[in-house]
């Protein structure tokens, strides 16, 4: 799964007291503000998609990107919204097609998976299927933006290697090969 490499310090100097992406946000407040605002607009609403569904999309895309911190933290938030159903969230991250979720959410996760590969991997058939299963244009819009935003956040966090979770202060988790 993951190999562990000893890592003495991050690629850039960040506040080691802030885990994950929080350290990068504090490093550059002028970019953090609009990024945080976008994240809150997309994740902290029940308009159309529930907050649990939004967090599962974020966790799934982060899992596909091998971003441990993000798929763990957003998976944990989804678990809270789902009254502690950790097995469901793990199933969604690893194999959403077999998870006990709505067909509509499965179709949206298919779109999010396409976005994770690159925008051109989202097909008309995926969009049509999602709409036929009850997804609105807003649901599709938000799914695409959540997936794209988490691709950016995941890549930013992994590329800059800020101080990792405090429980792993000197380790870097390498992606699957």
Backbone torsions as a table, in degrees:
resi	resn	phi	psi	omega
1	UNK	NA	-79.4	178.4
2	UNK	-118.3	143.0	169.1
3	UNK	-102.3	150.9	-176.6
4	UNK	-110.0	129.8	174.8
5	UNK	-118.6	139.7	175.7
6	UNK	-72.5	133.5	-179.4
7	UNK	-134.4	124.4	-175.5
8	UNK	-83.9	-31.8	-178.1
9	UNK	-155.6	160.1	179.0
10	UNK	-71.4	167.6	178.0
11	UNK	-66.5	-32.8	175.2
12	UNK	-126.3	157.2	-178.8
13	UNK	-81.3	118.4	-179.8
14	UNK	-131.0	169.1	177.4
15	UNK	-69.4	111.0	-177.2
16	UNK	-70.2	-9.1	178.1
17	UNK	-84.5	-7.4	-179.8
18	UNK	-109.2	121.0	-177.9
19	UNK	-76.5	151.8	170.5
20	UNK	54.3	-139.7	-173.9
21	UNK	-66.6	-19.1	178.4
22	UNK	-58.7	-36.2	179.4
23	UNK	-66.6	-36.5	177.7
24	UNK	-71.3	-35.6	177.9
25	UNK	-64.2	-41.9	178.9
26	UNK	-68.5	-30.8	179.2
27	UNK	-63.0	-37.2	-176.9
28	UNK	-135.0	78.7	-177.4
29	UNK	-57.9	-31.5	-177.7
30	UNK	-68.1	-29.3	173.9
31	UNK	-90.7	-27.6	-179.0
32	UNK	-64.1	-38.4	-175.6
33	UNK	-59.0	-54.5	179.8
34	UNK	-68.1	-32.1	178.2
35	UNK	-66.8	-43.1	178.0
36	UNK	-65.6	-38.3	178.5
37	UNK	-63.9	-43.4	177.8
38	UNK	-62.6	-44.5	178.9
39	UNK	-58.9	-43.9	179.3
40	UNK	-66.2	-39.8	177.7
41	UNK	-61.4	-38.1	-175.8
42	UNK	-86.4	-30.1	-174.0
43	UNK	-101.8	-25.0	-172.1
44	UNK	-104.9	49.9	176.0
45	UNK	-148.1	151.5	174.0
46	UNK	-107.5	15.6	178.7
47	UNK	-70.7	115.3	-176.4
48	UNK	76.9	-95.6	177.1
49	UNK	-74.9	144.7	175.6
50	UNK	-76.2	163.3	176.7
51	UNK	-63.0	-34.0	177.1
52	UNK	-63.5	-44.0	179.3
53	UNK	-63.9	-40.8	179.3
54	UNK	-62.4	-43.6	179.3
55	UNK	-68.2	-35.1	177.2
56	UNK	-66.5	-37.0	175.3
57	UNK	-62.3	-46.4	178.9
58	UNK	-61.1	-44.1	-179.2
59	UNK	-66.0	-41.1	180.0
60	UNK	-63.3	-47.9	179.7
61	UNK	-63.1	-41.6	178.8
62	UNK	-64.5	-36.2	175.5
63	UNK	-63.3	-45.7	178.3
64	UNK	-61.4	-32.8	179.3
65	UNK	-83.7	2.5	-178.0
66	UNK	58.6	33.8	178.3
67	UNK	-97.3	93.5	-174.1
68	UNK	-55.2	-51.9	-176.4
69	UNK	-57.5	-47.4	-175.2
70	UNK	-71.7	-41.1	-179.0
71	UNK	-71.6	-30.0	176.6
72	UNK	-72.1	-47.6	-175.5
73	UNK	-69.7	-43.1	-179.7
74	UNK	-75.8	-28.0	171.4
75	UNK	-63.5	-41.4	179.5
76	UNK	-65.3	-37.1	177.3
77	UNK	-65.1	-43.6	177.7
78	UNK	-60.0	-41.2	178.3
79	UNK	-58.5	-41.7	178.2
80	UNK	-61.8	-44.3	179.0
81	UNK	-66.4	-25.3	-177.6
82	UNK	-100.8	26.2	176.5
83	UNK	55.0	39.4	172.6
84	UNK	89.1	12.6	-177.0
85	UNK	-81.1	74.4	-178.1
86	UNK	-65.2	-37.6	-178.2
87	UNK	-64.8	-35.9	177.8
88	UNK	-63.8	-46.9	-179.1
89	UNK	-63.1	-42.8	177.3
90	UNK	-61.7	-40.1	178.5
91	UNK	-64.6	-41.7	178.4
92	UNK	-62.4	-43.2	-179.0
93	UNK	-63.0	-42.3	-170.4
94	UNK	-93.2	-31.9	-175.0
95	UNK	-159.7	67.5	-174.2
96	UNK	-59.0	-28.6	-177.6
97	UNK	-63.3	-25.7	179.5
98	UNK	-101.8	-1.7	-177.4
99	UNK	-74.7	155.4	179.4
100	UNK	-84.4	69.4	177.9
101	UNK	-130.2	169.3	-178.5
102	UNK	-65.7	154.3	175.7
103	UNK	-63.5	-33.4	176.9
104	UNK	-60.8	-47.5	-179.9
105	UNK	-65.6	-37.9	175.9
106	UNK	-58.4	-42.8	-179.8
107	UNK	-66.0	-35.9	177.8
108	UNK	-70.6	-36.9	175.5
109	UNK	-66.1	-32.2	174.4
110	UNK	-63.1	-42.0	177.2
111	UNK	-64.7	-45.4	179.3
112	UNK	-59.9	-39.0	178.0
113	UNK	-64.2	-37.3	175.7
114	UNK	-64.3	-44.2	178.1
115	UNK	-59.2	-41.1	-179.2
116	UNK	-59.9	-34.5	178.0
117	UNK	-77.4	-31.4	-177.2
118	UNK	146.3	142.7	-174.3
119	UNK	-50.9	-34.5	-178.1
120	UNK	-68.9	-9.3	178.3
121	UNK	-86.7	-1.8	173.3
122	UNK	-89.0	123.2	-173.6
123	UNK	-105.9	161.5	174.7
124	UNK	-60.5	-36.5	179.1
125	UNK	-62.3	-40.5	178.0
126	UNK	-63.0	-44.3	-179.2
127	UNK	-64.3	-46.5	-179.9
128	UNK	-61.0	-43.3	178.8
129	UNK	-60.9	-45.8	179.7
130	UNK	-59.9	-44.0	179.5
131	UNK	-64.8	-40.9	178.7
132	UNK	-64.4	-24.5	178.8
133	UNK	-93.6	7.6	173.9
134	UNK	105.4	0.9	178.5
135	UNK	-72.2	136.3	176.4
136	UNK	-89.2	168.5	174.9
137	UNK	-58.5	-37.5	178.8
138	UNK	-65.2	-40.7	177.6
139	UNK	-59.8	-44.5	-178.9
140	UNK	-67.3	-44.9	176.9
141	UNK	-55.0	-51.8	-177.0
142	UNK	-65.7	-37.8	177.3
143	UNK	-60.1	-47.1	-179.8
144	UNK	-63.0	-44.1	-179.8
145	UNK	-66.7	-40.5	177.8
146	UNK	-61.7	-46.1	-179.4
147	UNK	-62.6	-46.0	-179.4
148	UNK	-65.3	-42.1	179.9
149	UNK	-61.9	-42.4	-178.8
150	UNK	-72.6	-28.2	171.6
151	UNK	-60.8	-45.6	179.2
152	UNK	-63.2	-49.3	-179.2
153	UNK	-61.2	-45.5	-179.2
154	UNK	-59.8	-47.7	-177.4
155	UNK	-67.8	-38.0	177.6
156	UNK	-61.8	-48.5	-177.3
157	UNK	-64.7	-45.2	-177.3
158	UNK	-71.4	-37.1	-177.7
159	UNK	-71.1	-36.9	-178.1
160	UNK	-88.0	-14.4	177.3
161	UNK	46.5	63.9	173.5
162	UNK	-70.2	171.9	177.3
163	UNK	-53.7	128.3	-176.3
164	UNK	-78.3	178.1	178.2
165	UNK	-43.1	140.6	-175.7
166	UNK	-60.5	-20.2	177.0
167	UNK	-77.6	-12.1	176.0
168	UNK	-126.9	61.1	-170.0
169	UNK	-67.2	-22.4	-176.4
170	UNK	-127.4	24.9	-178.8
171	UNK	-122.7	145.9	172.8
172	UNK	-118.1	126.5	178.8
173	UNK	-89.7	120.8	180.0
174	UNK	-85.3	147.4	179.2
175	UNK	-67.8	160.6	175.9
176	UNK	-60.1	144.1	178.5
177	UNK	-108.8	NA	NA
